[in-house]
Amino acid sequence: MAALALLKEIEKGTKSAQSKRRIIAYHMKHGNATIPDLAKRLGLSIPTVSKLVDELTDTGLIKEGGKTETGSGRHPNTYGLNPDSCYFVGVDIKNGSLSLGLMDFGGKVIEKQLDIDFESCNSVDNLSQLCDIINRFINSRSVDRSAILAVNVNISGRVNPMMGYSYSRYNFEEMPLSEVLSEKLGLRVCIENDTRAMTYGEYIYGDCSKIDNLIFLNLSWGIGLGIIIDGKIYYGKSGFAGEIGHMVTYDNEIICHCGKKGCLETEASGRALVRKLIERLEAGANSLIADRYRENKTITLDDIFEAIDSEDLLCIELVEDMGRELGRWLAGIINIFNPEKVILGGALSAVGDYILQPVMTAVRRYSLNLVNKDTKIVISQLGDQSGLIGSCATARRCAFDDYID
């Protein structure tokens, strides 16, 4: 198949293949373009780009997108990715479930399977179970398996996507997890930190047009931070950038799941929210879910969201308190990075203004006015789909290296 042949050519490092990769990467980020536009943005001559585009068109990876809409004179052809030429699979592992999606080459998620029960743990059997779920999803799709170029798996915690290692889940093999998964699935596999994948999803598919400096705060069972600087995801030296949840910010003697005491996650996260609500209920506080807790002795985030929808004062109070704490520490991040936009995503973002408003109030109070006036703070546009969409998009990007400006 043409796409696989190009990938093999890219791996050999030929100049022609690398230029084709850059053309594809440009289309991934910017969509359709004319040959003169491509030549200008990529620093190549028009004849060279014309030849490369013709070759990519002949293989079926690129197709004509019609004429440009210009005022007068000759209307040049635009070119873009051929959606049906190849496909990509994204896997988003969450707390207690996972979702899978199939994306075409044009960047559209064409099939999904959401919220499959799956409790991730660090065992060989659990990894085999994960691979079985992925294989069943792929084998039940309408596209040929050979047309799938790459699979990406989102994993929480410390993930080095460049080397393919996960240090929080499935780290019992000496070889990189990406290679282990590739062997088991018979497909090219990459892995990514879940927050960074969500960040990339928002950057490409959310309301981020012409925004190249972005912070994404993943407010889920834990907390993660995704950073985009000058249009590129910031990974840090080893791929671990963004571990805001494990900043030691409290003298509370609460042991975080990372093993340290006083991390931000111990007071401001989905895990902390459930713990605090249980503590208040045990102390006799009133809540719409008090009876349910006394019967089951368990509370989920969905229980809390349902109570907030019913205007439960205790749950609203706890979420607003958490928002103020998050805003206080987010203010420091804004002072450091001076982003154009901050997006609040993850499970807790589902409560909307109940967390957004206290975050914004605390940011205005604790950050520099001259810095925060240029930063817009919003709730995720993609909602609970940001991880899945970001994972599919990461698989697509992974096949042809990083995107470019």
Secondary structure, 3 states (H helix, E strand, C coil): CHHHHHHHHHHHCCHHHHHHHHHHHHHHHHCCEEHHHHHHHHCCCHHHHHHHHHHHHHHCCEEEEEECCCCCCCCCEEEEECHHHCEEEEEEECCCEEEEEEEECCCCEEEEEEEEECCCCCCHHHHHHHHHHHHHHHHCCCCCHHHEEEEEEEECCCEECCCCEECCCCCCCCCCHHHHHHHHHCCCEEEEEHHHHHHHHHHHHCCCCCCCCEEEEEECCCEEEEEEECCEECCCCCCCCCCHHHCECCCCCCECCCCCECEHHHCCCHHHHHHHHHHHHHCCCCCCCHHHHHHHCCCCHHHHHHHHHCCCHHHHHHHHHHHHHHHHHHHHHHHHHCCCEEEEECHHHHHCHHHHHHHHHHHHHHCCHHHHCCCEEEECCCHHHHHHHHHHHHHHHHHCCCCCC
